[in-house]
């Protein structure tokens, strides 16, 4: 544990007050993101727009007991925060960077630093995915590439990681040297160079020089030598490099040809004197360039060509950068809301032009803030680009671009702000077209994207990531310091989307994830999840994959243990979790199994028991309290015998979501969070403390008027007692909307009013009674959400919220958003 004295030395700070030694596990700079007060060190940073010192009292009240501050009178700080350790430094951000740099020095693993004008995040995400079968990769969350984001990224490094990938972005000279000291990369990727943040540099050459400071001490730098400014600077600095090129045959990898075939690009290249072919599952220039950076890295790693092709085939578009999504009214959306320079516009327009023609091509574009060009020259170039790429309609948003209306010859609509556009937004104005949405962050174009996405596929499950974090923090607040947390992401994360939720949980540093089947764990690994993952239902034919992807099986019987031992290679360590049956009588060892169980385990020391656990059968109901306490007592006794026979301690856990709420005295070493994360408090006693996570929505396909005595739906079960108006909505039991909601058992919300189901729920549709409401085709209908809860709906048909949530079909589009 890093002591306060050591911390002061590392960050070159003064100890204002020392109360007690506390672990430094979590670094915090944003008070809104507090997740676990115990073990948190808060850096109060006075920035351009905010001052972290304003939130010291709030965080102290919430339980934070370690602070790094920039200012404040010693006596006042001691008086206000009597139980806190307080250190003072001249600059909080520099202190954060020093601590992260010290943390980085504790690890001797390959670390890839990535910089460039475009593609950093995509290359990082893809490279992490491509390396996941071989390495436990830690990477920058999202686009954490700033002076603040990089140290927070590096702090994620943990002993289990074998590989790290961090991206770095700068907008001013001298910034990269600070990031280099934090990342300390051993390998580097320079993606490309463009005009982003040109205003902070005297020239493109200066910007290249500054970015190259990230790679001054790398063993090898990967880059495309077709960018002359990069190539000349690297050669001048004599940085050892691995190059690829379309133009230079002397490059380490020379690309002699590219052709498109459907949705793929076929690459013909020469490497080490041999000509090879590979396909990349994208056709736009940006994705191909990003994939080629990854390709040369895999070749350097000597990954077999067949494996490279298999891994490339699994690549998928990365959110936040040039993300393509189906949208309302047959439209296709290209979301580029995080990139706002001229070169990025050109690449995005290439992607737009490469899409199959679906009606007109539309661009929604904000002021370009990072070009460094004079305004008139900049927007003249913009006009040239959109014209050259066949754009047929431009929606220009911002006070600057609006000044240059005369430059544009194609049809253009001008708005001074995003809000102005949204106030006039009508879905009917966009139909069967490809829409590029591209704007500077300050314009909050994510609101525009959300407007287009709300009715994607007609039926969507909206998942509120902020609510997930709130619920996670609520349960964490109930845990004692040091109690680990395992989170269930099985069954497609209870229907919410497994790797999206897992990525969020990884960012918030939970200790374990649990999945039902090995395939779910493999998918998480391939999407860059490096947390330990327990597989609850392993099968003998899955053990090879379990080992390959560093998963940890639950072992619940002698038969499944023997199947593992039959496949275990000599000298290779296998981590397992022992399931003990304390009364659930579903899966697990009973005491009568112990003699044979431990005889096998002691004969095979390469099989390491990581944890012993059991499951409470009735923790959600007080009527079963005595039985739950009996289970807990039995488990504690059995776990003690497990540890005695093994000769070492294991992680012990028995509490589920309901158990965390009702038996906090038995947290043991770890607790397991399941349905509670997704907004359902299993005991029903603390539901108000949670936030609903999901809203299932669909749209009205048609509105009908029916006469008294008419019937509705299959088997003519819906009979109109009076004249009625009905609406057919685009959801059915194939989407996971339970057929038991037929004939009035279920209701949906339309225009805030509850409307009963009439007739039988069909496979893809159902009908609702909207008599008395003014509704039309395209209007929204809510199947469940805050005003029509899963708990109520489950009670209506005699089931549990788990079933309704997990039944939402994977064909229903998930839309993830943060408020």
C-alpha positions in Angstrom: 0.0 0.0 0.0 1.3 3.5 -0.9 1.7 5.4 2.4 0.9 9.0 2.7 4.6 9.8 3.1 5.4 7.9 -0.1 2.5 9.6 -1.9 3.8 13.0 -0.8 7.2 12.1 -2.2 5.8 10.9 -5.5 3.7 13.9 -6.2 6.2 16.3 -4.5 3.5 17.6 -2.1 3.3 18.7 1.5 1.4 16.7 4.1 -1.1 19.2 5.6 -2.7 16.5 7.8 -2.2 12.8 8.3 -4.8 10.8 10.2 -4.3 7.2 9.2 -2.8 5.1 6.4 -5.5 4.4 3.8 -5.3 2.5 0.5 -5.1 4.6 -2.7 -7.2 2.5 -5.1 -9.3 5.0 -7.1 -8.2 8.4 -8.5 -11.0 11.0 -8.8 -11.1 14.4 -10.4 -14.8 14.7 -11.1 -17.0 14.6 -8.0 -20.0 13.4 -10.1 -18.1 10.1 -10.8 -17.5 9.1 -7.2 -18.1 5.3 -7.1 -16.4 4.0 -3.9 -15.4 6.5 -1.2 -13.2 4.0 0.6 -9.8 4.0 -1.2 -10.5 7.1 -3.2 -8.0 9.9 -3.6 -9.5 13.1 -4.9 -7.4 15.6 -6.8 -9.0 19.1 -6.4 -7.9 20.7 -9.7 -8.6 24.3 -10.4 -9.3 24.4 -14.2 -10.4 26.8 -16.8 -14.1 26.2 -16.2 -14.3 24.6 -12.8 -12.6 24.3 -9.4 -12.5 21.0 -7.8 -12.0 22.6 -4.4 -15.7 23.5 -4.5 -16.6 19.9 -4.0 -14.3 18.9 -1.1 -17.1 19.2 1.5 -19.5 17.2 -0.6 -17.0 14.4 -1.1 -16.0 14.4 2.5 -19.7 14.0 3.5 -19.9 11.1 1.0 -17.0 9.3 2.7 -13.8 10.4 0.8 -10.9 10.6 3.3 -7.9 11.5 1.1 -7.5 14.7 -0.8 -4.8 16.5 -2.9 -5.5 20.2 -2.9 -3.8 23.2 -4.6 -4.8 25.9 -2.1 -6.4 26.5 1.3 -5.3 27.6 4.8 -3.9 24.7 6.8 -5.9 25.4 9.9 -9.2 25.7 7.9 -8.5 22.5 6.0 -7.8 20.6 9.3 -11.0 22.1 10.9 -13.2 21.3 7.9 -11.9 17.8 7.3 -10.8 16.4 10.6 -10.7 12.7 9.6 -9.0 13.2 6.2 -5.5 12.9 4.9 -4.7 16.1 3.0 -1.7 16.9 0.8 -1.0 20.2 -0.9 0.7 20.7 -4.2 1.2 23.7 -6.5 -0.7 22.1 -9.4 -3.2 19.3 -9.0 -3.0 18.1 -12.6 0.8 17.8 -12.5 0.5 15.9 -9.2 -2.0 13.5 -10.8 0.4 13.0 -13.8 3.3 12.3 -11.5 1.4 9.7 -9.5 0.3 8.0 -12.8 3.9 8.0 -14.0 5.0 6.4 -10.8 2.3 3.8 -11.2 3.3 3.1 -14.8 6.9 2.4 -13.6 5.7 -0.5 -11.5 4.8 -2.5 -14.6 7.2 -4.2 -17.1 4.9 -5.0 -19.9 4.6 -3.8 -23.5 2.8 -0.5 -23.6 1.6 1.0 -27.0 1.3 4.7 -27.2 -1.0 6.0 -30.1 -1.2 9.5 -31.4 -2.2 11.2 -34.6 -4.8 13.5 -36.0 -7.5 10.9 -36.7 -8.2 7.3 -35.9 -6.5 7.0 -32.5 -9.6 5.7 -30.7 -10.5 3.2 -33.4 -7.0 1.8 -33.8 -6.8 1.5 -30.0 -10.2 -0.3 -29.8 -9.5 -2.6 -32.8 -5.9 -3.4 -31.6 -7.2 -4.3 -28.2 -9.8 -6.6 -29.8 -7.3 -8.2 -32.1 -4.8 -8.9 -29.3 -7.4 -10.2 -26.9 -6.9 -13.9 -27.7 -3.3 -13.6 -26.6 -3.1 -10.8 -24.1 -4.9 -9.2 -21.2 -5.1 -5.7 -22.6 -5.8 -2.5 -20.7 -6.6 0.5 -22.8 -7.8 4.1 -22.6 -11.5 4.3 -21.8 -13.3 6.0 -24.7 -11.2 9.0 -25.9 -9.2 9.5 -22.7 -6.3 11.0 -24.5 -5.9 14.4 -22.8 -3.7 15.7 -20.0 -6.3 14.6 -17.6 -7.5 11.5 -19.4 -4.1 9.8 -19.9 -3.1 9.6 -16.3 -6.6 8.2 -15.4 -6.1 5.6 -18.2 -2.7 4.6 -17.0 -3.9 4.2 -13.4 -6.0 1.3 -14.7 -2.9 -0.8 -14.9 -3.1 -3.9 -12.7 -0.8 -6.9 -12.1 -3.0 -9.2 -14.3 -2.5 -7.0 -17.4 0.0 -8.2 -20.0 -0.4 -5.5 -22.5 -1.4 -1.8 -22.5 -2.7 0.6 -25.2 -3.0 4.3 -24.4 -3.9 7.1 -26.8 -2.5 10.6 -26.5 -3.8 13.8 -28.0 -2.4 17.3 -27.8 -3.5 20.8 -28.9 -0.4 22.8 -27.8 3.4 22.5 -27.8 5.0 21.0 -24.7 1.9 18.9 -23.9 3.2 15.6 -25.4 6.3 15.5 -23.3 4.1 15.4 -20.1 2.0 12.5 -21.6 5.2 10.6 -22.6 6.3 10.7 -19.0 3.0 9.2 -18.0 2.6 6.6 -20.7 6.2 5.7 -21.1 5.4 3.7 -24.3 7.6 0.8 -25.4 5.9 0.7 -28.8 4.2 3.5 -30.8 1.7 4.0 -33.6 1.4 7.3 -35.4 -1.9 7.1 -37.2 -1.7 10.1 -39.6 -1.4 13.9 -39.6 -4.1 16.5 -40.4 -5.3 19.9 -39.5 -6.9 19.1 -36.2 -5.7 21.6 -33.5 -3.6 23.5 -36.1 -4.3 26.7 -34.3 -2.0 25.7 -31.4 1.1 25.2 -33.7 3.1 27.3 -36.0 3.1 24.7 -38.8 2.2 21.1 -39.6 5.9 20.3 -39.2 5.9 21.7 -35.7 2.8 19.6 -34.8 4.5 16.4 -36.1 7.6 17.3 -34.0 5.6 17.7 -30.9 3.6 14.5 -31.4 6.8 12.5 -32.0 7.9 13.3 -28.5 5.6 10.5 -27.4 7.9 8.0 -29.2 11.4 9.3 -28.3 12.2 6.2 -26.2 10.1 3.5 -28.0 11.6 0.3 -29.2 9.7 0.5 -32.5 7.3 3.0 -34.1 4.6 1.9 -36.6 3.4 4.5 -39.2 2.4 5.0 -42.8 5.3 6.5 -44.7 2.9 8.1 -47.3 2.6 11.0 -44.9 5.8 13.0 -45.9 5.8 15.2 -42.8 5.8 12.2 -40.5 8.2 10.1 -42.6 10.8 12.9 -42.9 10.7 13.7 -39.2 11.0 10.1 -38.1 14.0 9.6 -40.4 15.6 12.7 -39.1 15.2 11.6 -35.5 16.4 8.0 -36.3 13.6 6.4 -34.5 13.5 2.7 -35.2 10.4 2.1 -37.2 8.1 -0.4 -39.0 6.5 1.3 -42.0 3.7 0.5 -44.4 2.9 2.3 -47.7 0.9 2.4 -50.8 3.6 4.5 -52.5 7.1 3.3 -51.3 8.2 -0.2 -52.2 11.0 0.0 -49.6 8.5 0.1 -46.8 8.4 -2.9 -44.5 4.9 -3.7 -45.8 4.2 -2.5 -49.4 0.6 -2.5 -50.6 0.5 -3.1 -54.3 -3.3 -3.2 -54.7 -6.7 -2.7 -53.1 -10.0 -3.7 -54.6 -13.5 -3.6 -53.1 -15.7 -6.7 -53.1 -19.1 -6.1 -51.6 -18.5 -4.7 -48.1 -14.9 -5.8 -48.0 -11.6 -4.4 -49.2 -9.1 -6.9 -50.6 -5.5 -5.9 -49.8 -2.6 -7.3 -51.8 0.7 -6.6 -50.0 4.3 -7.7 -49.9 6.0 -8.4 -46.6 9.4 -10.0 -46.0 9.6 -10.7 -49.7 6.3 -12.6 -49.9 3.1 -11.4 -51.6 0.0 -12.0 -49.6 -3.8 -11.2 -49.7 -6.1 -10.2 -46.9 -9.6 -8.9 -46.7 -10.7 -6.0 -44.5 -14.5 -5.9 -43.6 -14.8 -2.3 -44.6 -14.5 -0.2 -47.7 -14.2 3.3 -46.6 -10.7 4.9 -46.6 -10.6 5.7 -42.9 -11.4 2.2 -41.7 -9.0 0.6 -44.2 -6.2 2.9 -42.9 -7.0 2.1 -39.3 -7.1 -1.7 -40.1 -3.7 -1.5 -41.8 -2.1 0.0 -38.7 -3.4 -3.0 -36.9 -2.3 -5.4 -39.6 1.3 -4.3 -39.4 1.3 -4.6 -35.7 0.0 -8.2 -35.9 2.6 -9.1 -38.5 5.3 -7.7 -36.2 3.9 -9.9 -33.4 4.2 -12.9 -35.8 0.6 -13.8 -35.6 -0.2 -16.5 -38.2 -1.8 -15.2 -41.3 -4.8 -17.4 -40.9 -5.4 -16.0 -37.4 -5.0 -12.5 -38.6 -7.7 -13.0 -41.2 -10.0 -14.6 -38.7 -9.5 -11.7 -36.3 -9.9 -9.0 -38.9 -13.2 -10.6 -39.9 -14.5 -9.9 -36.4 -13.8 -6.2 -36.4 -16.8 -4.0 -35.9 -17.4 -0.2 -36.2 -16.3 1.6 -33.0 -18.7 3.9 -31.3 -17.8 7.6 -31.0 -15.9 7.8 -34.2 -17.5 7.4 -37.6 -20.1 5.1 -36.2 -22.8 4.0 -38.7 -26.3 3.3 -37.5 -29.7 2.6 -38.9 -32.0 5.5 -38.2 -35.6 6.7 -38.6 -37.6 6.3 -41.9 -35.1 4.1 -43.7 -32.2 6.5 -43.2 -28.7 5.5 -42.4 -26.7 7.6 -40.0 -23.0 8.2 -39.9 -22.1 9.6 -36.5 -18.9 11.6 -36.5 -19.7 13.9 -33.6 -16.3 13.7 -32.0 -14.2 14.8 -35.0 -14.2 18.4 -36.3 -11.3 19.2 -38.6 -11.0 19.5 -42.3 -9.0 16.3 -42.9 -11.6 14.4 -40.7 -14.4 15.9 -42.8 -12.8 14.6 -46.0 -12.4 11.1 -44.6 -16.0 11.1 -43.3 -17.2 12.3 -46.7 -15.3 9.4 -48.3 -17.3 7.1 -46.0 -20.5 8.8 -47.0 -19.8 8.5 -50.7 -18.9 4.8 -50.3 -22.4 3.9 -48.9 -24.9 2.3 -51.3 -27.1 5.0 -52.8 -30.2 5.3 -50.6 -31.8 8.5 -51.8 -30.0 11.8 -51.3 -26.8 12.3 -49.3 -27.2 14.8 -46.5 -24.6 16.4 -44.2 -25.3 18.0 -40.9 -22.2 20.1 -40.1 -21.3 22.5 -37.4 -18.7 25.3 -37.4 -15.3 23.8 -37.8 -13.3 25.0 -34.8 -9.9 23.2 -35.2 -8.7 24.0 -38.7 -6.3 26.9 -38.2 -7.4 28.4 -41.5 -9.0 31.8 -42.2 -12.7 31.5 -42.1 -13.5 32.3 -45.7 -10.7 30.0 -47.0 -11.9 27.2 -44.6 -15.5 27.3 -45.7 -14.6 27.6 -49.3 -12.7 24.3 -48.9 -15.8 22.8 -47.1 -18.0 23.8 -50.0 -15.6 22.2 -52.4 -15.4 19.0 -50.4 -19.2 18.5 -50.0 -19.7 19.3 -53.7 -17.0 16.8 -54.8 -18.5 14.0 -52.7 -21.9 14.3 -54.1 -23.7 15.8 -51.1 -27.2 16.9 -52.1 -28.2 18.7 -48.9 -26.2 20.5 -46.3 -27.6 21.5 -42.9 -25.1 24.0 -41.5 -25.2 24.8 -37.8 -23.2 27.6 -36.1 -22.8 31.4 -36.2 -19.6 31.3 -38.3 -20.6 28.9 -41.1 -23.9 30.8 -41.4 -21.9 33.9 -42.4 -20.8 32.3 -45.6 -24.1 31.3 -47.2 -23.0 32.6 -50.6 -20.1 30.2 -50.8 -22.4 27.1 -51.0 -24.1 26.3 -54.3 -26.0 23.1 -53.2 -29.2 23.3 -51.2 -28.3 24.5 -47.7 -30.3 25.2 -44.5 -28.6 27.4 -41.9 -29.2 27.4 -38.1 -27.3 29.4 -35.5 -27.4 26.7 -32.9 -28.2 23.0 -32.3 -31.2 24.0 -30.3 -32.6 26.1 -33.2 -32.3 23.0 -35.4 -33.9 20.6 -32.9 -36.9 23.0 -32.4 -37.7 22.6 -36.0 -36.8 19.0 -36.3 -39.3 16.8 -38.1 -38.7 13.1 -38.8 -40.8 13.4 -42.0 -38.1 15.6 -43.5 -35.6 12.7 -43.5 -36.5 9.6 -45.4 -34.4 6.9 -47.2 -31.2 8.9 -47.2 -27.6 8.7 -45.8 -27.0 11.4 -43.2 -23.5 12.4 -42.0 -23.7 14.1 -38.6 -20.4 15.9 -37.9 -19.9 18.6 -35.3 -17.6 20.1 -32.7 -18.2 18.9 -29.2 -19.4 22.3 -28.0 -22.4 22.0 -30.4 -23.6 18.8 -28.6 -24.5 17.0 -31.8 -25.2 13.9 -29.7 -28.6 15.4 -29.2 -29.2 15.4 -32.9 -28.0 11.8 -33.2 -30.4 10.8 -30.4 -33.2 12.5 -32.3 -32.5 10.2 -35.3 -31.9 7.1 -33.2 -35.0 7.2 -30.9 -37.0 5.2 -33.4 -34.3 3.1 -34.9 -35.9 -0.2 -36.2 -39.2 1.0 -34.8 -38.5 -1.0 -31.6 -35.5 -0.1 -29.4 -34.3 -0.8 -25.9 -32.8 2.4 -24.5 -30.2 1.7 -21.8 -29.3 4.6 -19.5 -25.6 4.2 -18.6 -25.9 6.9 -15.9 -28.6 4.9 -14.2 -26.4 1.8 -14.3 -23.6 3.7 -12.6 -26.0 5.1 -10.0 -27.2 1.6 -9.2 -23.7 0.2 -9.1 -22.6 3.0 -6.7 -25.7 2.4 -4.5 -24.8 -1.3 -3.9 -21.1 -0.4 -3.6 -22.0 2.1 -0.8 -23.4 -0.9 1.1 -20.2 -2.8 1.0 -17.4 -2.7 3.5 -14.0 -1.4 2.4 -12.1 -4.3 0.9 -15.2 -6.3 0.0 -14.9 -7.3 -3.7 -17.8 -7.0 -6.1 -18.7 -9.5 -8.9 -21.3 -8.3 -11.4 -23.5 -10.6 -13.5 -23.5 -9.8 -17.2 -24.9 -13.2 -18.3 -27.9 -13.4 -20.5 -26.8 -10.5 -22.7 -26.3 -8.5 -19.4 -29.9 -9.2 -18.4 -31.0 -8.1 -21.8 -29.2 -4.8 -21.7 -26.2 -5.6 -24.0 -23.3 -7.6 -22.6 -20.1 -5.9 -23.8 -21.4 -2.4 -23.6 -22.4 -3.0 -19.9 -19.2 -4.9 -19.2 -17.1 -2.1 -20.6 -18.8 0.4 -18.3 -18.3 -1.9 -15.3 -14.6 -2.3 -16.3 -14.2 1.4 -16.3 -15.7 1.6 -12.9 -13.3 -1.1 -11.7 -15.5 -3.8 -10.4 -13.6 -6.9 -9.4 -15.2 -9.7 -11.3 -17.7 -10.4 -14.1 -19.8 -13.5 -14.4 -21.4 -15.0 -17.5 -23.4 -18.1 -18.0 -21.5 -19.7 -20.9 -18.0 -19.6 -22.3 -19.2 -18.0 -25.6 -20.3 -14.9 -23.6 -16.9 -14.6 -22.0 -15.2 -15.0 -25.4 -17.3 -12.1 -26.8 -16.3 -9.9 -23.9 -12.6 -10.6 -24.3 -12.9 -9.9 -28.0 -14.4 -6.5 -27.2 -11.5 -5.6 -24.9 -12.8 -6.7 -21.5 -9.9 -7.7 -19.3 -11.6 -8.1 -15.9 -11.6 -11.7 -14.4 -14.6 -13.5 -15.8 -16.3 -16.5 -14.1 -18.2 -18.9 -16.4 -21.1 -20.3 -14.5 -22.1 -23.1 -16.8 -19.0 -24.5 -18.4 -19.2 -27.6 -20.6 -16.4 -30.1 -21.4 -16.2 -28.9 -25.0 -15.7 -25.3 -23.8 -12.5 -25.7 -21.7 -10.1 -25.0 -24.6 -11.8 -21.7 -25.2 -12.0 -21.0 -21.5 -8.2 -21.4 -21.2 -7.4 -19.5 -24.5 -9.4 -16.5 -23.4 -8.3 -16.6 -19.7 -11.8 -17.3 -18.4 -12.4 -19.0 -15.0 -15.0 -21.8 -14.9 -17.4 -22.6 -12.0 -16.8 -26.2 -11.0 -19.9 -27.7 -9.4 -19.5 -31.5 -9.7 -16.8 -34.2 -9.7 -17.8 -34.9 -13.3 -17.1 -31.4 -14.6 -13.9 -31.3 -12.6 -12.7 -34.5 -14.1 -13.6 -33.2 -17.6 -11.4 -30.1 -16.9 -8.6 -32.3 -15.6 -8.8 -34.4 -18.8 -8.0 -31.4 -20.9 -5.6 -29.6 -18.6 -2.1 -29.3 -20.0 0.9 -30.0 -17.7 2.5 -26.9 -16.3 -0.4 -24.6 -17.2 -2.3 -22.9 -14.4 -6.1 -23.1 -14.3 -8.2 -20.9 -12.1 -11.5 -22.3 -10.9 -14.4 -21.4 -8.6 -16.0 -24.1 -6.4 -19.8 -24.0 -6.2 -21.1 -25.4 -2.9 -24.7 -26.5 -2.4 -26.0 -25.2 0.8 -29.7 -25.8 0.2 -30.5 -24.4 -3.3 -30.1 -27.9 -4.7 -29.5 -26.8 -8.2 -25.7 -27.1 -8.7 -22.8 -27.6 -6.3 -20.8 -29.9 -4.1 -22.1 -31.2 -0.9 -19.9 -32.3 2.0 -20.1 -35.9 1.0 -18.2 -34.9 -2.2 -15.3 -33.4 -0.4 -13.1 -36.5 0.0 -12.9 -37.2 -3.7 -13.0 -33.5 -4.6 -9.9 -32.6 -2.6 -8.1 -35.8 -3.5 -8.4 -34.7 -7.2 -7.4 -31.1 -6.5 -4.4 -32.0 -4.4 -3.2 -34.3 -7.1 -3.4 -31.5 -9.6 -1.8 -28.4 -8.1 -2.0 -26.6 -11.4 -5.7 -26.2 -10.8 -6.0 -23.3 -8.4 -9.2 -22.6 -6.5 -9.8 -18.9 -6.6 -13.1 -18.8 -4.8 -15.8 -20.8 -3.0 -19.3 -19.7 -3.2 -22.9 -20.6 -2.8 -26.3 -19.2 -3.7 -29.2 -18.1 -1.4 -32.5 -19.7 -2.4 -34.8 -17.2 -0.7 -32.9 -14.0 0.1 -35.5 -11.8 -1.5 -38.3 -12.8 1.0 -38.3 -12.3 4.8 -40.3 -15.5 5.2 -37.2 -17.4 4.3 -34.8 -15.6 6.7 -34.2 -18.6 8.9 -33.4 -20.7 5.9 -31.1 -18.0 4.5 -29.3 -17.8 7.8 -28.9 -21.6 7.8 -27.5 -21.5 4.3 -25.0 -18.8 5.3 -23.9 -20.8 8.4 -23.5 -24.0 6.3 -21.5 -22.1 3.7 -19.2 -20.5 6.3 -18.6 -24.0 7.7 -18.0 -25.6 4.3 -15.8 -22.8 3.1 -13.6 -23.1 6.2 -13.2 -26.8 5.4 -12.3 -25.9 1.8 -9.6 -23.6 3.0 -8.3 -26.1 5.5 -8.0 -28.9 3.0 -6.4 -26.6 0.4 -4.0 -25.0 2.8 -4.8 -21.5 1.6 -7.5 -18.8 1.7 -10.0 -18.4 -1.1 -12.5 -15.6 -1.9 -15.7 -16.5 -0.2 -19.1 -15.2 -1.5 -22.7 -16.0 -1.0 -24.7 -12.7 -1.2 -26.6 -11.8 -4.3 -28.4 -8.5 -4.9 -31.1 -9.3 -2.4 -28.5 -10.6 0.1 -26.5 -7.4 -0.1 -29.6 -5.5 1.0 -30.8 -7.9 3.7 -27.7 -9.6 5.1 -25.0 -7.0 5.1 -23.2 -8.7 8.0 -22.3 -11.6 5.8 -20.5 -9.8 2.9 -17.5 -12.1 3.5 -14.8 -11.5 0.8 -17.1 -10.6 -2.2 -20.7 -10.0 -3.1 -22.5 -10.7 -6.4 -24.6 -8.0 -8.0 -27.2 -9.0 -10.6 -30.7 -7.7 -11.1 -30.0 -4.8 -8.8 -27.6 -3.2 -11.2 -30.4 -3.2 -13.8 -32.8 -1.2 -11.6 -34.8 -3.9 -9.9 -34.4 -4.2 -6.1 -35.1 -7.9 -5.5 -36.5 -7.5 -1.9 -38.8 -4.7 -2.9 -37.9 -2.7 0.3 -35.4 -0.3 -1.3 -36.7 0.1 -4.9 -36.9 3.9 -4.6 -33.1 4.0 -4.1 -32.5 2.6 -7.6 -33.0 4.1 -11.0 -34.7 2.3 -13.9 -32.1 1.4 -16.5 -34.1 0.4 -19.5 -37.0 1.7 -21.5 -38.5 -0.5 -24.2 -40.1 1.5 -27.0 -41.8 0.9 -30.3 -43.9 2.9 -32.7 -47.4 2.8 -34.0 -47.6 1.2 -37.5 -51.3 1.9 -38.2 -54.4 3.3 -36.6 -57.8 1.8 -37.2 -61.4 2.4 -36.4 -63.5 -0.7 -35.6 -67.2 -1.2 -35.0 -68.9 -2.7 -32.0 -68.8 -6.5 -32.3 -65.7 -6.5 -34.5 -62.9 -8.8 -33.5 -59.1 -8.1 -33.3 -56.2 -10.4 -33.9 -55.7 -14.2 -34.1 -58.4 -16.5 -32.9 -60.7 -13.4 -32.7 -59.9 -13.1 -29.0 -60.3 -9.3 -29.0 -63.9 -8.3 -29.2 -65.0 -4.7 -29.3 -67.8 -4.1 -26.8 -68.2 -0.6 -28.3 -66.9 1.3 -31.3 -63.2 1.7 -30.8 -60.0 3.0 -32.2 -57.0 0.7 -32.2 -53.3 1.1 -32.9 -51.1 -1.6 -34.2 -47.6 -1.3 -32.6 -44.4 -2.9 -34.0 -43.5 -5.4 -31.4 -44.5 -9.0 -30.7 -43.4 -12.1 -28.9 -40.5 -12.6 -31.3 -39.2 -9.3 -29.8 -39.6 -10.6 -26.3 -43.0 -9.0 -25.5 -44.7 -11.8 -23.7 -47.8 -13.4 -25.2 -49.4 -13.5 -21.7 -50.0 -9.8 -22.1 -52.8 -10.5 -24.5 -56.4 -9.4 -24.1 -55.9 -6.6 -21.6 -53.4 -8.3 -19.3 -50.8 -5.8 -20.6 -50.8 -2.1 -21.1 -48.5 0.3 -23.0 -48.0 4.1 -22.6 -48.9 6.3 -25.6 -48.9 10.1 -25.1 -48.6 9.4 -21.4 -51.8 7.4 -21.3 -52.1 3.7 -20.5 -53.6 1.7 -23.4 -54.6 -1.9 -22.9 -53.6 -4.7 -25.3 -56.6 -5.9 -27.3 -56.6 -9.3 -28.8 -53.6 -11.7 -28.8 -50.0 -10.6 -29.0 -48.7 -11.6 -32.5 -45.2 -12.6 -33.4 -44.2 -9.1 -34.7 -47.1 -6.9 -33.7 -49.8 -6.3 -31.2 -52.9 -4.1 -31.0 -53.8 -1.6 -28.3 -57.0 0.2 -27.5 -56.4 4.0 -28.1 -60.0 5.1 -28.1 -60.3 8.8 -27.2 -56.6 9.5 -28.0 -55.2 11.6 -30.8 -52.6 9.3 -32.2 -51.1 8.6 -35.6 -48.7 6.2 -37.3 -45.1 6.8 -36.2 -46.1 7.9 -32.6 -44.1 6.3 -29.8 -45.4 3.6 -27.5 -43.6 2.6 -24.3 -43.7 -1.1 -23.3 -41.9 -0.6 -20.0 -40.0 2.2 -18.3 -40.1 4.4 -15.2 -43.9 5.0 -15.5 -44.7 1.4 -16.4 -42.3 -0.7 -14.4 -41.0 -4.2 -14.9 -42.1 -5.0 -11.4 -45.8 -4.1 -12.1 -45.8 -5.9 -15.5 -44.3 -9.0 -14.0 -47.0 -9.1 -11.4 -49.7 -8.8 -14.0 -48.7 -12.1 -15.7 -47.4 -14.0 -12.7 -43.7 -13.9 -13.5 -40.6 -12.0 -12.3 -38.8 -8.9 -13.7 -35.8 -11.0 -14.7 -37.8 -12.9 -17.3 -39.2 -9.8 -18.9 -35.9 -8.1 -19.1 -33.9 -11.0 -20.4 -36.6 -11.9 -22.9 -36.0 -8.8 -24.9 -34.8 -10.2 -28.2 -31.4 -9.4 -29.6 -33.1 -8.3 -32.8 -34.3 -5.3 -30.8 -31.8 -2.4 -31.3 -30.1 -1.3 -28.1 -29.4 2.4 -27.8 -27.0 3.4 -25.1 -26.9 6.9 -23.8 -25.6 9.1 -21.0 -27.7 11.9 -19.7 
